[in-house]
């Protein structure tokens, strides 16, 4: 019976660790995406009615 409890406890610890690692990875990915969006919004604004590829044409 003690062996069964040990197995269940360790299985719970492993599952908990997997969730924690997953949440940390998701938070890191979310932060990276937010930084990418912030750096893109700092670029020159697109003039209304024009495509970005047409901005440099005279």
PAZABA-235879 format. One line per field, with one value per atom (N, C-alpha, C): x, y, z; atom name; residue in three letters; residue number from 0. Coordinates in steps of 0.05 Angstrom, whole numbers, plus 32768, in hexadecimal, padded with zeros to 4 digits. Example, Ala and Ser with C-alpha at 12.3 -4.5 7.8 and 13.67 -1.06 7.14 Angstrom:
xx	(8108:80F6:8108:8101:8111:8102)
yy	(7F8E:7FA6:7FBE:7FD3:7FEB:8001)
zz	(809C:809C:809C:808E:808F:809D)
vexro	(N:CA:C:N:CA:C)
zanu	(ALA:ALA:ALA:SER:SER:SER)
tornu	(0:0:0:1:1:1)
***
This chain:
xx	(8010:8000:8011:8027:8039:8045:804C:8057:8043:802A:8016:8013:8014:8013:802B:8043:805B:8059:804F:804C:8038:8022:800E:8019:8028:8033:8047:8059:806D:8061:804C:803E:8032:8026:801B:8031:8048:805E:8068:806A:8073:805E:8045:8030:8030:8033:8034:804C:8063:807B:8077:806A:8065:8053:803E:802D:803C:804D:805D:806F:807D:808F:8080:8069:8058:804E:8046:803D:8054:806B:8082:808A:8089:808F:807A:8061:804C:804F:8056:805A:8072:8087:809E:8097:8088:8080:806E:805B:8049:8059:806D:807D:808C:8097:80A6:8093:807B:8068:8060:805C:8056:806C:8085:809C:809E:8098:8098:8082:806B:8055:805C:8069:8071:8086:8099:80AD:80A2:808D:8081:8070:8064:8053:8064:807E:808F:8099:8095:809D:808C:8094:8084:8067:8055:8039:8032:801F:8015:8001:8006:7FF3:7FD9:7FC4:7FAA:7FA6:7F9D:7F97:7FAF:7FC6:7FDE:7FE8:7FF3:8000:801C:8027:8043:8057:8053:8066:8065:8050:804D:8057:805F:8067:807F:8092:80AB:80AA:8095:8092:808B:8095:808F:807B)
yy	(7FE8:8000:8019:8019:8030:8034:801F:8021:802F:8028:8034:8052:805A:8076:8085:8079:8085:8089:8075:8077:808D:808F:80A3:80BF:80C2:80DC:80E5:80D2:80DA:80E0:80D1:80D7:80F3:80FA:8115:812A:8125:8138:813C:8126:8128:8138:8132:8140:815E:8164:8180:818E:8181:818C:8192:817F:8183:819C:819F:81B6:81D0:81D0:81E8:81EF:81DC:81E1:81EB:81DF:81E8:8205:820C:8228:823B:8234:8245:8249:8234:8236:8247:8244:8254:8272:8278:8293:82A0:8290:829A:82A0:828D:8291:82A9:82AD:82C4:82DE:82DE:82F6:82FD:82E8:82EC:82F7:82ED:82F7:8314:831A:8336:8349:8340:8351:8354:833F:8341:8354:8353:8366:8382:8386:83A1:83AC:839C:83A6:83AB:839D:83A2:83BB:83C1:83D9:83F3:83F0:8407:840F:83FD:8403:841A:8423:8439:8431:8443:843C:843A:8429:8426:843C:844A:8460:8453:845F:8454:8453:843C:8438:842F:842B:8423:8408:83F9:83E0:83E7:83D8:83DD:83DD:83CD:83CC:83E5:83F5:840D:8426:8425:843D:844A:843B:8447:8451:844E:8457:8475:8483:84A0:84A4)
zz	(8000:8000:8000:800F:8010:7FF4:7FE6:7FCB:7FB9:7FBA:7FA9:7FAF:7FC9:7FCF:7FC4:7FC7:7FBC:7F9E:7F90:7F73:7F6C:7F7A:7F74:7F7A:7F90:7F97:7F83:7F7A:7F67:7F4B:7F44:7F2B:7F2D:7F43:7F47:7F45:7F51:7F50:7F33:7F24:7F08:7EF8:7EFB:7EEC:7EF3:7F0D:7F15:7F09:7F08:7EFD:7EDF:7ED1:7EB4:7EB0:7EC1:7EBE:7EC4:7ED8:7EDF:7EC8:7EBD:7EA7:7E8E:7E89:7E73:7E76:7E8E:7E93:7E91:7E9A:7E97:7E7A:7E6A:7E4E:7E3F:7E47:7E3A:7E41:7E5A:7E62:7E53:7E50:7E41:7E24:7E18:7DFC:7DF9:7E0D:7E0C:7E0F:7E20:7E24:7E0A:7DFD:7DE4:7DCF:7DCD:7DB9:7DBF:7DD8:7DDF:7DD8:7DDC:7DD5:7DB7:7DA8:7D8B:7D81:7D8D:7D85:7D8C:7DA3:7DAB:7D98:7D90:7D7D:7D62:7D5A:7D40:7D41:7D58:7D5A:7D5B:7D61:7D62:7D46:7D32:7D17:7D0C:7CF4:7CE8:7CE4:7CEB:7CE8:7CCA:7CC4:7CA8:7CA3:7C8D:7C86:7C7D:7C83:7C7D:7C5F:7C56:7C39:7C29:7C36:7C27:7C32:7C21:7C29:7C33:7C45:7C4E:7C38:7C23:7C0D:7BFC:7BFE:7BED:7BFC:7C14:7C24:7C19:7C0E:7C05:7BE9:7BDB:7BC0:7BBF:7BAB:7BA8:7B93)
vexro	(N:CA:C:N:CA:C:N:CA:C:N:CA:C:N:CA:C:N:CA:C:N:CA:C:N:CA:C:N:CA:C:N:CA:C:N:CA:C:N:CA:C:N:CA:C:N:CA:C:N:CA:C:N:CA:C:N:CA:C:N:CA:C:N:CA:C:N:CA:C:N:CA:C:N:CA:C:N:CA:C:N:CA:C:N:CA:C:N:CA:C:N:CA:C:N:CA:C:N:CA:C:N:CA:C:N:CA:C:N:CA:C:N:CA:C:N:CA:C:N:CA:C:N:CA:C:N:CA:C:N:CA:C:N:CA:C:N:CA:C:N:CA:C:N:CA:C:N:CA:C:N:CA:C:N:CA:C:N:CA:C:N:CA:C:N:CA:C:N:CA:C:N:CA:C:N:CA:C:N:CA:C:N:CA:C:N:CA:C:N:CA:C:N:CA:C:N:CA:C:N:CA:C)
zanu	(UNK:UNK:UNK:UNK:UNK:UNK:UNK:UNK:UNK:UNK:UNK:UNK:UNK:UNK:UNK:UNK:UNK:UNK:UNK:UNK:UNK:UNK:UNK:UNK:UNK:UNK:UNK:UNK:UNK:UNK:UNK:UNK:UNK:UNK:UNK:UNK:UNK:UNK:UNK:UNK:UNK:UNK:UNK:UNK:UNK:UNK:UNK:UNK:UNK:UNK:UNK:UNK:UNK:UNK:UNK:UNK:UNK:UNK:UNK:UNK:UNK:UNK:UNK:UNK:UNK:UNK:UNK:UNK:UNK:UNK:UNK:UNK:UNK:UNK:UNK:UNK:UNK:UNK:UNK:UNK:UNK:UNK:UNK:UNK:UNK:UNK:UNK:UNK:UNK:UNK:UNK:UNK:UNK:UNK:UNK:UNK:UNK:UNK:UNK:UNK:UNK:UNK:UNK:UNK:UNK:UNK:UNK:UNK:UNK:UNK:UNK:UNK:UNK:UNK:UNK:UNK:UNK:UNK:UNK:UNK:UNK:UNK:UNK:UNK:UNK:UNK:UNK:UNK:UNK:UNK:UNK:UNK:UNK:UNK:UNK:UNK:UNK:UNK:UNK:UNK:UNK:UNK:UNK:UNK:UNK:UNK:UNK:UNK:UNK:UNK:UNK:UNK:UNK:UNK:UNK:UNK:UNK:UNK:UNK:UNK:UNK:UNK:UNK:UNK:UNK:UNK:UNK:UNK:UNK:UNK:UNK:UNK:UNK:UNK)
tornu	(0:0:0:1:1:1:2:2:2:3:3:3:4:4:4:5:5:5:6:6:6:7:7:7:8:8:8:9:9:9:10:10:10:11:11:11:12:12:12:13:13:13:14:14:14:15:15:15:16:16:16:17:17:17:18:18:18:19:19:19:20:20:20:21:21:21:22:22:22:23:23:23:24:24:24:25:25:25:26:26:26:27:27:27:28:28:28:29:29:29:30:30:30:31:31:31:32:32:32:33:33:33:34:34:34:35:35:35:36:36:36:37:37:37:38:38:38:39:39:39:40:40:40:41:41:41:42:42:42:43:43:43:44:44:44:45:45:45:46:46:46:47:47:47:48:48:48:49:49:49:50:50:50:51:51:51:52:52:52:53:53:53:54:54:54:55:55:55:56:56:56:57:57:57)
***
